[in-house]
Amino acid sequence: MRHVLALLLGSALAACGASTPRPADPSREVVTMEEMRIVASSGGEGDLVLEAYDASQLFERGNAALQRGECREAVTRYYDRLVREFPSSRFVAPALYNAGLCLHELGALSDAVPYYEGVLERAPQTRDGRHATLQLAQALLGLERWEAALRVAERGLLREDLTEPERLEGLARRAQALLGLARFEDAERQARDALTYHRALDRRGIAVEAYFPATANYVLAETMRMRSEAMELPAGTAEQQHAVLDQRARLVLDAQREYFNTIRHTNAEWAAAAGYRIGAMYDQLWQALMRAPIPPPDPGLDRSVVPIYEAEYRAELARHVRPLLRHAIRYWELTLMMVERTGVRTEWAERTRADLERMRELLLEQTDPVVAPEPAPAAAAAGSGA
């Protein structure tokens, strides 16, 4: 039989690293009292065994488990227990935040979300609340819950306690959410605002992680790529198709420039994504051209030769757009070289490898076979000894 007794400690607890700092007032020193629990249980030989602990001890044990790489144990055995048994403790918000963070790093985004939300419900104005807002936005983006991510990012940007690098993060997260919602104009505007803000920080000598300006630059490039790929070549004359193709090609070049700018931020993860997208753009452009409706033939052309006209048109088009395949191969090869050099582990590397192999096979199919030229009559005669 287990008995739980609640006692109050008469000594002050020192603030730990993950707790919210409290303002000091030397004229009125406040002693913080933490609740303690004593659990009685039977030992192996029937002896009574007492276990005494408080919220701070559960928090420290959870942190120790995290340092050993035991995230699930830290959450279920210590952090959850702390929140359940000491709901009014000042360690609740740090415990919820640490639980969410370790699950987040495991890739268990759905599991992490309720913990971040718990911090925002219990301690929204604290330092843990500020950090939880940013982490929650990231987790929701990873889950592609775009509307929820946008709400959280906007809620975070309203905070007055954000540091300048954190505000840049919030701007980049909002741009990502808008992109996920296919609000391309809003996403482009937000991405440009984030990059402008980053340049202002840079001029003032304020260092920020390369990840977030790279995020904004990638979003900017993506808005251009997606608008480009939404432009299908119409069924019409060659002149009508060329007008659309010119617009699409300009967007492709604009997007390529911004992908290169993304790479220049030197964040390996976004650089790999940008390199993949450059190759994919040329792949998509090639496919769009090859599936485009064939312009109508000259009205005076005999109907019996229309199939020949269409076949010749496709063959000639394939020869003209074949460089697009080579562009895709080139950029994907460069992306893989960069990934191997940096050692970054990313899904973009696997996508690049798969598409690179496919593109190489396609280029072989599209390449005209090399046929040895027939010898000239005079050369043939000389070779036969005639």
Sequence and secondary structure as in RCSB ss.txt:
>XXXX:A:sequence
MRHVLALLLGSALAACGASTPRPADPSREVVTMEEMRIVASSGGEGDLVLEAYDASQLFERGNAALQRGECREAV
TRYYDRLVREFPSSRFVAPALYNAGLCLHELGALSDAVPYYEGVLERAPQTRDGRHATLQLAQALLGLERWEAAL
RVAERGLLREDLTEPERLEGLARRAQALLGLARFEDAERQARDALTYHRALDRRGIAVEAYFPATANYVLAETMR
MRSEAMELPAGTAEQQHAVLDQRARLVLDAQREYFNTIRHTNAEWAAAAGYRIGAMYDQLWQALMRAPIPPPDPG
LDRSVVPIYEAEYRAELARHVRPLLRHAIRYWELTLMMVERTGVRTEWAERTRADLERMRELLLEQTDPVVAPEP
APAAAAAGSGA
>XXXX:A:secstr
  EEEEEE SS     TTS      TTS      EEEEEEEE TTS EEEEEEEHHHHHHHHHHHHHTT HHHII
IIIIHHHHHH TTSTTHHHHHHHHHHHHHHHT HHHHHHHHHHHHHH TTSHHHHHHHHHHHHHHHHTT HHHHH
HHHHHHHT SS  HHHHHHHHHHHHHHHHHTT HHHHHHHHHHHHHHHHHHHHTT    THHHHHHHHHHHHHHH
HHHHT    SS HHHHHHHHHHHHHHHHHHHHHHHHHHHT  HHHHHHHHHHHHHHHHHHHHHHHHS      TT
S GGGHHHHHHHHHHHHHHHHHHHHHHHHHHHHHHHHHHHHHT   HHHHHHHHHHHHHHHHHHHHS        
 HHHHHHHHT 
